[in-house]
Amino acid sequence: MRPLRSADFDRVLELERVLFGAGAWTYGMLADELAALGRWYVVAEPTGPDAVAVYGPGPKPVVGYAGLWFDGDVAQVMTIGVDPYYQRHGVGRALLEALIERARTLRAGAVLLEVRVDNGPALALYERFGFERIGLRKRYYQPEDKDAFTMRLDLAATVAPEDPGTRDQEPEPSAPDGGTPAGDAA
Ligand SMILES: CC(C)(COP(=O)(O)OP(=O)(O)OC[C@H]1O[C@@H](n2cnc3c(N)ncnc32)[C@H](O)[C@@H]1OP(=O)(O)O)[C@@H](O)C(=O)NCCC(=O)NCCS
């Protein structure tokens, strides 16, 4: 997992077309999105001996990508996609974990997202993480003309898996300068 760079644009746009068809982002949409305030995008690359055996020692192709927008209050999953060849191997889960962890770091109160009502794999992924359906947006996806569920993961009500014992610990001392939470979002 690493930050998305401009050198990844062609590969991400290729995956967009494969995964989202007519609804795929264009170069301009992706560039505008990445330049907007509060965005955080990551990509996944294969690692380990198998990846070296297949692709050699050099750079590996991006096999997944995901992005988050934090507006100072809540975080929004902007996109998540995995190369069909690599699906059902935990890449989507790793990407979504990274976004949720980032949202926690930013002290977001919740993570929101929209998902097509007929997108079974994505719905299963989100529900597995505890996202709940909170609304229906009619004809949200264009030009496909499909409805979307709005889903929400309440971070205030959940404890991070890697931080299970916080209720029994002393509270953290405040930053001496009254510092703000970590993060680069505006
Ligand atoms: C949704 C998507 C990102 C999932 O990526 P993935 O790498 O295949 O997901 P994972 O292998 O990490 O799966 C994690 C969990 O999600 C659920 N899941 C993922 N794909 C599923 C499928 N096809 N059917 C049922 N459950 C599925 C399962 O609970 C799975 O856990 P399990 O493998 O232990 O059963 C991928 O299918 C994708 O890119 N779809 C096209 C783009 C898209 O629709 N993005 C979402 C837009 S809102």
Ligand as a Chemical Component Dictionary entry (heavy atoms), coordinates in Angstrom:
data_LIG
# 
_chem_comp.id                   LIG 
_chem_comp.type                 NON-POLYMER 
_chem_comp.pdbx_formal_charge   0 
_chem_comp.three_letter_code    LIG 
# 
loop_
_chem_comp_atom.comp_id 
_chem_comp_atom.atom_id 
_chem_comp_atom.alt_atom_id 
_chem_comp_atom.type_symbol 
_chem_comp_atom.charge 
_chem_comp_atom.model_Cartn_x 
_chem_comp_atom.model_Cartn_y 
_chem_comp_atom.model_Cartn_z 
_chem_comp_atom.pdbx_ordinal 
LIG C1  C1  C 0 -15.890 -4.402  -4.103 1  
LIG C2  C2  C 0 -14.442 -4.756  -4.385 2  
LIG C3  C3  C 0 -13.567 -3.509  -4.184 3  
LIG C4  C4  C 0 -13.999 -5.840  -3.369 4  
LIG O1  O1  O 0 -12.598 -6.073  -3.560 5  
LIG P1  P1  P 0 -11.945 -7.513  -3.265 6  
LIG O2  O2  O 0 -10.477 -7.335  -3.252 7  
LIG O3  O3  O 0 -12.489 -8.528  -4.194 8  
LIG O4  O4  O 0 -12.494 -7.811  -1.796 9  
LIG P2  P2  P 0 -11.849 -8.792  -0.699 10 
LIG O5  O5  O 0 -11.231 -9.979  -1.356 11 
LIG O6  O6  O 0 -10.959 -7.986  0.178  12 
LIG O7  O7  O 0 -13.140 -9.244  0.109  13 
LIG C5  C5  C 0 -13.439 -8.793  1.418  14 
LIG C6  C6  C 0 -14.833 -9.230  1.775  15 
LIG O8  O8  O 0 -15.799 -8.547  0.969  16 
LIG C7  C7  C 0 -16.871 -9.453  0.636  17 
LIG N1  N1  N 0 -16.867 -9.712  -0.818 18 
LIG C8  C8  C 0 -15.986 -9.224  -1.712 19 
LIG N2  N2  N 0 -16.311 -9.638  -2.953 20 
LIG C9  C9  C 0 -17.411 -10.411 -2.821 21 
LIG C10 C10 C 0 -18.222 -11.126 -3.739 22 
LIG N3  N3  N 0 -17.953 -11.129 -5.071 23 
LIG N4  N4  N 0 -19.296 -11.789 -3.278 24 
LIG C11 C11 C 0 -19.584 -11.795 -1.953 25 
LIG N5  N5  N 0 -18.843 -11.138 -1.020 26 
LIG C12 C12 C 0 -17.779 -10.443 -1.452 27 
LIG C13 C13 C 0 -16.598 -10.714 1.414  28 
LIG O9  O9  O 0 -17.187 -10.581 2.704  29 
LIG C14 C14 C 0 -15.086 -10.696 1.504  30 
LIG O10 O10 O 0 -14.577 -11.433 2.553  31 
LIG P3  P3  P 0 -14.212 -13.017 2.288  32 
LIG O11 O11 O 0 -13.390 -13.067 1.030  33 
LIG O12 O12 O 0 -13.457 -13.383 3.530  34 
LIG O13 O13 O 0 -15.519 -13.704 2.124  35 
LIG C15 C15 C 0 -14.258 -5.342  -5.807 36 
LIG O14 O14 O 0 -15.244 -6.341  -6.007 37 
LIG C16 C16 C 0 -14.349 -4.325  -6.924 38 
LIG O15 O15 O 0 -13.351 -3.680  -7.278 39 
LIG N6  N6  N 0 -15.555 -4.173  -7.509 40 
LIG C17 C17 C 0 -15.722 -3.264  -8.653 41 
LIG C18 C18 C 0 -15.613 -1.818  -8.244 42 
LIG C19 C19 C 0 -16.673 -1.465  -7.224 43 
LIG O16 O16 O 0 -17.830 -1.840  -7.356 44 
LIG N7  N7  N 0 -16.270 -0.664  -6.205 45 
LIG C20 C20 C 0 -17.158 -0.246  -5.144 46 
LIG C21 C21 C 0 -17.834 1.031   -5.529 47 
LIG S1  S1  S 0 -18.961 1.568   -4.261 48 
# 
loop_
_chem_comp_bond.comp_id 
_chem_comp_bond.atom_id_1 
_chem_comp_bond.atom_id_2 
_chem_comp_bond.value_order 
_chem_comp_bond.pdbx_ordinal 
LIG C1  C2  SING 1  
LIG C2  C3  SING 2  
LIG C2  C4  SING 3  
LIG C2  C15 SING 4  
LIG C4  O1  SING 5  
LIG O1  P1  SING 6  
LIG P1  O2  DOUB 7  
LIG P1  O3  SING 8  
LIG P1  O4  SING 9  
LIG O4  P2  SING 10 
LIG P2  O5  DOUB 11 
LIG P2  O6  SING 12 
LIG P2  O7  SING 13 
LIG O7  C5  SING 14 
LIG C5  C6  SING 15 
LIG C6  O8  SING 16 
LIG C6  C14 SING 17 
LIG O8  C7  SING 18 
LIG C7  N1  SING 19 
LIG C7  C13 SING 20 
LIG N1  C8  SING 21 
LIG N1  C12 SING 22 
LIG C8  N2  DOUB 23 
LIG N2  C9  SING 24 
LIG C9  C10 SING 25 
LIG C9  C12 DOUB 26 
LIG C10 N3  SING 27 
LIG C10 N4  DOUB 28 
LIG N4  C11 SING 29 
LIG C11 N5  DOUB 30 
LIG N5  C12 SING 31 
LIG C13 O9  SING 32 
LIG C13 C14 SING 33 
LIG C14 O10 SING 34 
LIG O10 P3  SING 35 
LIG P3  O11 DOUB 36 
LIG P3  O12 SING 37 
LIG P3  O13 SING 38 
LIG C15 O14 SING 39 
LIG C15 C16 SING 40 
LIG C16 O15 DOUB 41 
LIG C16 N6  SING 42 
LIG N6  C17 SING 43 
LIG C17 C18 SING 44 
LIG C18 C19 SING 45 
LIG C19 O16 DOUB 46 
LIG C19 N7  SING 47 
LIG N7  C20 SING 48 
LIG C20 C21 SING 49 
LIG C21 S1  SING 50 
# 
